Amino acid sequence: MRIKEHPILGFKPRETIKFTFDGKTYQGLAGDTVASALHAAGVRKLSESIHRKRPRGFYCAIGNCASCNMIVNGAPNVRTCITPLEEGMDVRMQHGKGRVE
């Protein structure tokens, strides 16, 4: 799901970063946010609405909404669209208000 070639822009090689999402290992690239790395890997559902459990995905990409809130390294309510990806991050889908059980 990444653009690899573009008629105007050039893309320099970037370091590969490994992380886990709900226990499965994924790879992103240096400079990715958590949400953009998941989107590039084909993950579209990042969280659920609190009451009706409807899927939420990558929406505003600037940290204004709560559609990308996830549990990152044990911390709930992390806005993953603005959180830089780091090696070894443990990312989990957030259900409800993000209480860690």
Residue pairs with C-beta under 8 A, 6 or more apart in sequence:
1 39
1 40
1 41
1 42
2 40
3 11
4 11
5 11
14 29
14 30
14 31
15 29
15 30
16 27
16 28
16 29
16 30
17 27
17 28
17 29
17 30
17 32
17 37
17 85
17 86
17 87
18 25
18 26
18 27
18 87
18 88
19 25
19 26
19 27
19 28
19 34
19 37
19 85
19 86
19 87
19 88
19 89
19 90
19 91
20 26
20 89
20 90
20 91
21 38
21 43
21 91
21 92
21 93
22 91
22 92
22 93
26 37
26 38
26 41
26 43
27 37
27 41
28 34
28 36
28 37
28 38
28 40
28 41
28 85
29 37
29 40
29 85
30 85
31 84
32 40
32 84
32 85
33 80
33 81
33 82
33 83
33 84
33 85
34 68
34 70
34 72
34 78
34 80
34 81
34 83
34 84
34 85
34 89
34 91
35 46
35 58
35 61
35 68
35 80
35 81
35 83
36 58
36 61
36 81
36 85
37 85
38 46
38 58
38 80
38 91
39 58
44 55
44 57
44 58
45 55
45 56
45 57
45 93
46 56
46 57
46 58
46 67
46 68
46 69
46 70
46 80
46 93
47 55
47 56
47 66
47 67
47 68
47 69
47 70
47 93
47 94
47 95
48 54
48 55
48 56
48 93
48 94
48 95
48 96
49 56
50 96
50 97
53 95
56 66
56 67
56 68
57 67
57 68
58 67
58 68
58 81
59 65
59 67
59 68
59 81
60 67
60 81
61 81
62 81
62 82
63 79
63 81
63 82
66 77
66 79
68 79
68 80
68 81
69 76
69 77
69 78
69 79
69 80
69 94
69 98
70 78
70 80
70 91
70 92
70 93
70 94
71 78
71 91
71 92
71 93
71 94
71 98
71 100
72 78
72 80
72 83
72 89
72 90
72 91
72 92
73 89
73 90
74 90
74 100
76 94
76 97
76 98
76 99
76 100
77 94
77 97
77 98
80 91
